[in-house]
């Protein structure tokens, strides 16, 4: 099971929960599991099968360079965060 941190903008879908445990071997599988339990999550996270513009995923504190196909270990921590812009 992956510990998944829920962004504040999506907590209305999880009944206010900020962290949930869901099964999945990749980020894509975690999103599918989240959406089965909390309908609407997938729609907010993905656009045309990719993470929505302005979002990024991290696994165990590191940017998920393989995107939705990023593999997860048992007990991984997944976070969906707004991308940081700078100049």
C-alpha positions in Angstrom: 0.0 0.0 0.0 1.2 3.5 -0.8 0.7 6.3 1.6 -0.8 9.0 -0.6 -1.0 12.7 0.6 -4.1 14.4 -0.7 -3.7 18.0 -1.9 -5.9 20.5 0.0 -7.8 21.3 -3.2 -9.0 17.6 -3.4 -9.9 16.9 0.2 -13.5 17.6 -0.4 -13.5 14.3 -2.3 -11.9 12.4 0.6 -14.1 13.7 3.4 -11.3 16.0 4.5 -8.6 13.2 4.8 -5.2 14.5 4.0 -3.6 11.1 3.8 -4.9 7.7 2.6 -3.5 4.2 2.0 -4.2 2.7 -1.5 -2.7 -0.2 -3.4 -0.6 0.3 -6.5 2.7 -0.5 -8.1 2.9 2.7 -10.1 1.5 6.2 -9.7 -1.1 5.4 -12.4 -2.3 2.5 -10.4 -2.5 4.6 -7.2 -4.6 7.2 -9.1 -6.9 4.4 -10.3 -7.3 3.1 -6.8 -7.9 6.6 -5.4 -10.6 7.2 -8.0 -12.4 3.9 -7.1 -12.5 4.9 -3.5 -12.9 8.6 -4.0 -14.7 9.2 -7.3 -13.5 12.4 -9.0 -9.9 12.2 -8.0 -8.7 11.0 -11.4 -10.6 13.8 -13.1 -8.8 16.4 -11.0 -5.3 14.9 -11.3 -5.2 14.0 -15.0 -5.8 15.7 -18.3 -5.7 13.5 -21.4 -4.0 10.7 -19.5 -1.2 12.9 -18.0 -0.8 14.8 -14.8 -2.7 18.1 -15.0 -0.6 21.1 -16.0 0.8 22.7 -12.9 1.0 19.4 -10.9 3.9 17.1 -10.3 4.2 13.8 -8.4 6.8 12.8 -5.9 7.7 9.4 -4.5 9.5 9.1 -1.2 10.4 12.8 -1.5 11.9 12.6 -5.0 10.3 13.9 -8.2 8.7 11.1 -10.2 10.8 11.3 -13.3 8.9 8.5 -15.0 5.6 10.2 -14.5 2.6 8.0 -14.1 4.7 4.9 -14.8 7.0 5.6 -11.8 7.3 2.4 -9.9 6.5 2.3 -6.2 7.9 0.1 -3.4 5.7 -1.3 -0.7 5.1 1.5 1.7 6.1 4.3 -0.7 4.9 7.8 0.0 3.2 9.6 -3.0 2.5 13.3 -3.1 0.8 15.4 -5.7 2.2 18.9 -5.6 1.8 22.2 -7.5 4.8 22.8 -9.7 7.1 25.6 -8.6 7.8 28.3 -11.0 10.7 30.7 -10.7 12.7 33.2 -12.4 
